[in-house]
Amino acid sequence: MSQFAINLLFVGGSFALYIGIAIWSRAGSTKDFYVAGGGVHPITNGMATAADWMSAASFISMAGLLASGGYANSSFLMGWTGGYVILAMLLAPYLRKFGKFTVPDFIGDRFYSSSARLVAVVCLVVASVTYVIGQMTGAGVAFSRFLEVSNTWGIWIAATIVFLYAVFGGMKGITYTQVAQYVVLIIAYTIPAVFIALQLTGNPIPMFGMFSTHSESGMPLLAKLSEVLVELGFQDYAADVDNKLNMVLFTLSLMIGTAGLPHVIIRFFTVPKVADARWSAGWALVFIALLYLTAPAVASMARLNLLTTVYPEAAGQVENYEEALAEPILYEDRPDWFRTWEETGLITFNDLNNDGRIQLYNDANPAFADTAAERGWEGNELEVNNDILVLANPEIANLPGWVIGLVAAGGIAAALSTAAGLLLAISSAISHDLIKKTINPNITEKGEMLAARISMAGAILLATYLGLNPPGFAAQTVALAFGIAAASLFPALMMGIFSKRVNSKGAVAGMLAGLVTTLLYIFTYLGWLFIPGTNMLPNTPDNWIMGISPLSFGAVGAMINFAIAFGVSYATEEPPQEIQDLVESVRYPKGAGGAVDH
């Protein structure tokens, strides 16, 4: 059986499973559509939350970023993990006690203002749409390789599949689909990692293999990787970062952005009790840890595999790399996986010195220029998209065809599971908070369901268009969404739960200030509405204010949000007494009933 047929079998089988589950669990009411009926078991919800959480950015792109940047990109891992803990400890149980369907529902009622609700809807839609772009980007990468279609067609196929099971199934269909997707993606991620760890180190546990001895050279694997990188002009894999402020702000932005993302928060409304929300959070953390502990190992091994593919003689070297690195692989001798990924356009080779060999090195490093000149190298000739490393890993390591098919299904599952959750958050905000709560309070349940499905379909089309023109790699695009959520929604949620003094005027002013300043900063460097060529300044460190990257500015936006909200609130009247009593009651999670539509 050909590799394409194997891929088609795994991917097609998983699609059939997802759509079958969606038909079986089709939403019949708004409660089914928004919160899956409110009766999901904590372990089931924990698994679905993990799938919702571990997006294409986690499955496909995070390891690629760690592989390319080493310690410097560990902020992604630290920020997302720490943020989930904040969400589980400080937000989930209290929001579950409040018992509404959506995040704007909480903000609208807590700050007793339709304006606050509308601003929250805008913040949610902007953050969620940006996040969906990353999922569509990741899905396009996976589809383009494994179904042997163009990246554009890959994104359109992903959009069609999400439409089929998310629009009809709602939260009920999405929940049980995500359970299946978690099982697929975690198996797909760990099995190749075990194979590769065994192959490179003899240790079957990837996270331990990363710190084990590299079998071919007898050196510690990380030391071997760092040595090869340095010899090619790249930064040491474990090198410290120069800009500590930017790294701290980026980690903080990811952490509080995580806690402010609505598609994860609404998962805690699907369980019967507050205690179940806490248990769901705990189980989700266990399920998430299985992948997050494996990702650094996958990253380091993928980078070493790629380098030793281009420079085969370097694998066994322990000290003198001069001869091994001077003779890279001939382009005509490139392996089959290389040829396959070239067809997608995600690997490109340009023979600058016309010697028929592939030169992969850091041509931006002035200190390496003399060495490159001595070897007759005229520039780096190989460009590899960060998002392909996890997906290509099994092929690079010559693993069996069924493992490659499994990774195909896993990568696609990761992208689709999060995309579905985000689209539900968008559609519920529009149909429930905008249409029912603001524009047409007398709309029937049937009309609200129709509005929810139409808005989700519209969101899918918008996300598809933006996914075709993304502002960065999947994980980088997702980081922008986290920054937007951090600057707008997280402060409002925290102040809504833990401060009785913040009033509606303060909340609205804070959310607008955080959202607008963050978007202005992002668009300055990445283009207005992410349209290429419309940026006002080049997105380079020397142009950033105080060295703060657009990916890190969400933390600054959050500080602005908090400061404006408290300043305006203390300069104006106190919230009504019943609102202060509500805040007091929300802090004691005992006794909450089911999520209701008040």
Residue pairs with C-beta under 8 A, 6 or more apart in sequence:
1 9
1 401
3 401
3 404
3 405
4 148
6 401
6 402
6 404
6 405
7 146
7 147
7 404
7 405
7 408
8 147
9 405
10 402
10 405
10 406
10 408
10 409
11 146
11 147
11 405
11 408
11 409
11 412
13 409
14 180
14 181
14 184
14 409
14 412
14 413
15 161
17 180
18 161
18 165
18 177
18 180
18 181
18 416
19 161
19 164
19 165
21 165
21 169
21 173
21 176
21 177
21 180
22 164
22 165
22 166
22 168
22 169
22 173
22 174
22 177
23 168
23 169
24 176
25 169
25 172
25 173
25 175
25 176
26 168
26 169
26 170
26 172
26 173
27 33
27 168
27 169
27 170
27 171
27 172
27 173
27 449
29 37
29 445
29 449
30 432
30 445
30 448
30 449
30 452
30 597
31 37
31 38
31 595
31 597
32 170
32 171
32 172
33 170
33 171
33 172
33 428
33 449
33 452
34 101
34 102
34 170
34 171
34 266
34 269
34 424
34 428
34 432
34 452
34 595
34 597
35 101
35 171
35 266
35 269
35 270
35 595
36 170
36 171
36 172
36 174
36 175
36 270
37 172
37 270
38 269
38 270
38 271
38 272
38 594
38 595
39 270
39 271
39 272
40 48
40 175
40 270
40 271
41 271
41 276
42 271
42 276
42 279
42 280
42 283
43 279
43 283
44 175
44 176
44 179
45 175
45 267
45 268
45 270
45 271
45 276
45 280
45 283
45 284
46 279
46 280
46 281
46 282
46 283
46 284
46 286
46 287
47 178
47 179
47 182
47 183
47 283
47 284
47 287
48 174
48 175
48 176
48 178
48 179
48 182
48 267
49 264
49 267
49 268
49 280
49 281
49 283
49 284
49 287
50 182
50 284
50 287
50 288
51 178
51 179
51 181
51 182
51 185
51 413
51 414
51 417
51 418
52 178
52 263
52 264
52 267
52 417
52 418
52 421
53 84
53 264
53 284
53 288
53 418
54 182
54 185
54 288
54 291
54 414
54 417
54 418
55 131
55 134
55 135
55 138
55 414
55 415
55 417
55 418
55 419
55 474
55 478
56 134
56 135
56 137
56 138
56 139
56 141
56 142
56 411
56 414
56 415
56 418
56 474
56 478
57 76
57 134
57 135
57 138
57 474
57 475
57 477
57 478
57 479
58 80
58 291
58 292
58 295
58 414
59 138
59 185
59 189
59 291
59 390
59 410
59 411
59 414
59 415
60 138
60 141
60 142
60 387
60 390
60 391
60 411
60 414
60 415
60 474
61 134
61 138
61 386
61 387
61 473
61 474
61 475
61 476
61 478
62 76
62 77
62 80
62 295
62 299
62 475
63 295
63 296
63 298
63 299
63 302
63 389
63 390
64 299
64 302
64 385
64 386
64 387
64 388
64 389
64 390
64 473
64 475
65 73
65 76
65 299
65 386
65 473
65 475
65 476
66 73
66 74
66 76
66 77
66 295
66 296
66 299
66 300
67 299
67 300
67 302
67 303
67 306
67 386
67 389
68 303
68 386
70 235
70 236
70 237
70 238
70 239
71 237
71 238
71 239
71 240
71 241
72 235
72 239
72 241
72 247
74 296
75 247
75 250
75 251
75 254
76 254
76 475
76 479
77 292
77 295
77 296
78 251
78 254
79 250
79 251
79 252
79 253
79 254
79 255
79 257
79 258
79 482
80 254
80 255
80 258
80 292
81 288
81 292
82 251
82 254
82 255
82 258
83 254
83 255
83 256
83 257
83 258
83 259
83 482
84 258
84 259
84 264
84 284
84 285
84 288
85 285
86 255
86 256
86 258
86 259
87 258
87 259
87 264
87 265
87 281
88 278
88 281
88 282
88 284
88 285
89 281
90 259
90 494
90 497
91 259
91 265
91 493
91 494
91 497
92 265
92 268
92 277
92 278
92 280
92 281
93 268
93 274
93 277
93 278
93 281
93 589
94 497
94 586
94 587
94 589
95 103
95 106
95 265
95 268
95 269
95 493
95 497
96 268
96 269
96 271
96 274
96 277
96 589
96 592
96 595
97 274
97 585
97 586
97 588
97 589
97 591
97 592
98 106
98 109
98 110
98 586
98 592
99 269
99 592
99 593
99 594
99 595
99 596
100 106
100 109
100 269
100 595
100 596
100 597
100 598
101 266
101 269
101 428
101 432
101 595
101 597
102 262
102 266
102 425
102 428
102 429
102 432
102 433
103 120
103 124
103 262
103 265
103 266
103 425
103 429
103 489
103 493
104 117
104 118
104 120
104 121
104 124
104 429
104 433
105 117
105 432
105 433
105 437
106 493
106 496
107 116
107 117
107 119
107 120
107 489
107 492
107 493
107 496
107 507
108 114
108 116
108 117
108 120
108 433
108 437
109 582
109 598
110 496
110 579
110 582
110 583
111 492
111 496
111 502
111 503
111 504
111 507
111 508
111 575
111 579
112 504
112 575
112 576
112 579
113 504
113 507
113 508
114 437
114 438
115 504
115 508
116 492
116 504
116 507
116 508
116 511
117 433
117 437
117 438
118 434
118 438
119 508
119 511
119 512
119 515
120 429
120 433
120 489
120 492
120 511
121 429
121 430
121 433
121 434
122 515
123 484
123 485
123 488
123 489
123 511
123 515
124 262
124 425
124 426
124 429
124 489
125 426
125 429
125 430
126 484
126 488
126 515
126 519
127 260
127 261
127 262
127 481
127 482
127 484
127 485
127 488
127 489
128 261
128 262
128 263
128 422
128 423
128 425
128 426
128 459
128 481
129 426
129 459
129 462
129 463
129 466
130 477
130 480
130 481
130 484
131 261
131 263
131 418
131 422
131 477
131 478
131 481
131 482
132 419
132 422
132 423
132 426
132 459
132 463
132 466
132 467
133 463
133 466
133 467
133 470
133 471
133 477
133 481
133 530
134 470
134 474
134 475
134 476
134 477
134 478
134 481
135 415
135 416
135 418
135 419
135 422
135 463
135 467
135 474
135 478
136 155
136 158
136 159
136 415
136 419
136 463
136 464
136 466
136 467
136 468
136 470
137 155
137 387
137 467
137 470
137 473
137 474
137 477
138 387
138 411
138 414
138 415
138 474
139 154
139 155
139 158
139 412
139 415
139 416
139 419
139 467
140 151
140 152
140 154
140 155
140 158
140 467
140 468
141 151
141 154
141 344
141 346
141 385
141 387
141 388
141 391
141 411
141 474
142 154
142 391
142 408
142 411
142 412
142 415
143 149
143 151
143 153
143 154
143 155
143 157
143 158
143 412
144 150
144 151
144 153
144 154
144 344
144 345
144 346
145 340
145 341
145 344
145 346
145 388
145 391
145 392
145 408
146 391
146 404
146 405
146 408
146 411
146 412
147 154
147 157
148 343
149 157
150 344
150 345
151 344
151 345
151 346
152 468
155 464
155 467
155 468
156 464
158 412
158 415
158 416
158 419
159 460
159 461
159 463
159 464
159 467
161 416
162 416
162 419
162 420
162 423
162 460
163 457
163 460
165 173
165 174
165 177
165 420
166 173
166 174
166 419
166 420
166 423
166 424
166 456
166 460
167 453
167 456
167 457
167 460
168 453
169 177
170 424
170 452
171 266
171 270
171 424
174 420
174 421
174 424
175 270
177 417
177 420
178 417
178 420
178 421
180 413
181 413
181 414
181 416
181 417
182 287
182 413
182 417
184 409
184 410
184 413
185 291
185 410
185 411
185 413
185 414
185 417
186 287
186 290
186 291
186 410
187 406
187 410
188 406
188 407
188 408
188 409
188 410
188 411
188 413
189 291
189 294
189 298
189 390
189 407
189 410
190 206
190 290
190 291
190 294
191 403
191 406
192 298
192 393
192 394
192 397
192 399
192 403
192 406
192 407
193 206
193 294
193 297
193 298
193 301
194 204
194 205
194 206
195 394
195 397
195 399
195 403
196 206
196 298
196 301
196 302
196 305
196 393
196 394
196 397
196 399
197 203
197 204
197 205
197 206
197 208
197 209
197 210
197 212
197 297
197 301
198 204
198 209
199 215
199 397
200 209
200 214
200 215
200 216
200 221
200 301
200 304
200 305
201 209
201 212
201 213
201 214
201 215
201 221
202 209
202 212
202 213
202 215
203 209
203 212
206 294
206 297
206 298
206 301
207 293
207 294
207 296
207 297
209 221
209 297
209 301
210 221
210 222
210 296
210 297
210 300
210 301
211 220
211 221
211 222
212 220
212 221
213 219
213 220
213 221
214 220
214 221
214 224
214 304
216 315
216 316
217 224
217 315
217 316
217 317
217 318
218 318
219 227
219 318
221 300
221 301
221 304
222 237
222 238
222 300
224 304
225 237
225 300
225 303
225 304
225 307
226 236
226 237
226 238
227 321
228 304
228 307
228 308
228 311
228 314
228 321
229 235
229 236
229 237
229 303
229 307
230 236
231 314
231 321
231 325
232 307
232 325
232 360
232 361
232 362
232 368
233 361
233 362
233 363
233 365
233 367
233 368
233 371
233 372
234 361
234 362
234 365
235 362
237 300
237 303
241 247
243 541
243 547
245 546
245 547
245 548
246 544
246 547
246 548
246 549
246 552
249 548
249 552
249 553
249 555
249 556
250 479
250 549
250 551
250 552
250 555
252 486
252 555
253 479
253 482
253 483
253 486
253 551
253 552
253 553
253 554
253 555
253 558
254 479
254 482
254 486
255 486
256 486
256 490
256 554
256 555
256 558
257 481
257 482
257 483
257 484
257 485
257 486
257 490
257 554
258 264
258 482
258 485
259 490
259 493
260 485
260 486
260 488
260 489
260 490
260 493
261 481
261 482
261 485
261 489
262 425
262 429
262 485
262 489
263 418
263 421
263 422
263 424
263 425
264 421
265 493
266 421
266 424
266 425
266 428
267 280
267 421
268 277
268 280
268 281
269 595
270 595
271 277
271 280
272 594
273 592
274 589
274 590
274 591
274 592
275 589
277 589
278 589
298 390
298 393
299 389
301 393
302 389
302 390
302 392
302 393
302 396
303 389
305 393
305 396
305 397
306 360
306 384
306 389
306 396
307 314
307 360
308 314
308 315
309 329
309 335
309 338
309 396
310 328
310 329
310 358
310 360
310 382
311 324
311 325
311 328
311 329
311 360
312 329
313 323
313 324
313 325
313 327
314 321
314 324
314 325
317 324
325 375
326 375
327 357
328 357
328 358
328 359
328 360
329 357
329 358
330 356
330 357
330 358
331 349
331 351
331 356
331 357
331 358
332 356
334 358
335 395
335 396
336 395
337 392
337 395
337 396
338 347
340 395
341 347
341 388
341 392
342 348
342 349
344 388
346 384
346 385
346 387
346 388
347 382
347 383
347 384
347 385
347 388
348 382
348 383
349 358
349 381
349 382
349 383
350 381
350 383
351 357
351 381
352 359
352 377
352 378
352 379
352 381
353 359
353 376
353 377
353 378
353 381
355 376
358 381
358 382
359 372
359 375
359 377
359 379
359 380
359 381
359 382
360 380
360 381
360 382
361 368
361 372
361 377
361 380
362 368
362 380
363 369
363 372
363 377
363 379
363 380
372 378
385 473
386 473
386 475
387 473
387 474
390 407
390 411
391 407
391 408
391 411
393 407
394 403
394 404
394 407
395 404
419 463
423 456
423 459
423 460
423 463
424 456
426 455
426 456
426 459
427 452
427 453
427 455
427 456
427 459
428 452
430 451
430 452
430 455
431 448
431 449
431 451
431 452
431 455
432 448
432 452
432 597
435 443
435 448
435 451
436 443
436 448
436 451
440 447
443 451
466 530
469 530
469 531
469 532
470 477
470 530
471 477
471 480
471 526
471 527
471 530
472 480
472 526
476 551
479 551
480 522
480 526
480 550
480 551
482 554
483 518
483 522
483 550
483 551
483 552
483 553
483 554
483 555
483 557
484 515
484 518
484 519
484 522
484 554
484 557
485 554
486 554
486 555
486 557
486 558
487 514
487 515
487 517
487 518
487 553
487 554
487 556
487 557
487 558
487 560
487 561
488 511
488 514
488 515
488 518
488 557
488 561
489 511
490 558
491 510
491 511
491 514
491 558
491 561
491 562
491 565
492 507
492 510
492 511
492 561
492 565
495 502
495 506
495 507
495 510
495 562
495 565
495 566
496 502
496 507
496 583
497 583
497 586
497 587
498 583
498 587
499 566
499 583
500 575
500 579
500 580
500 583
500 584
501 566
501 569
501 570
501 574
501 575
502 565
502 566
502 569
502 575
503 568
503 569
503 572
503 573
503 574
503 575
504 575
505 568
505 569
505 572
506 564
506 565
506 566
506 567
506 568
506 569
506 570
506 572
507 565
507 569
509 564
509 565
509 568
510 560
510 561
510 562
510 563
510 564
510 565
510 566
510 568
511 561
511 565
513 560
513 561
513 564
514 557
514 558
514 560
514 561
514 564
515 557
517 553
517 556
517 557
517 560
518 553
518 554
518 556
518 557
521 545
521 550
521 553
521 556
521 557
522 550
522 553
523 529
523 530
523 534
523 535
524 535
524 536
524 537
524 550
525 535
525 536
525 537
525 538
525 539
525 543
525 544
525 550
526 535
526 539
526 550
527 533
527 534
527 535
528 534
528 535
537 543
539 549
539 550
541 547
541 549
544 550
548 556
574 580
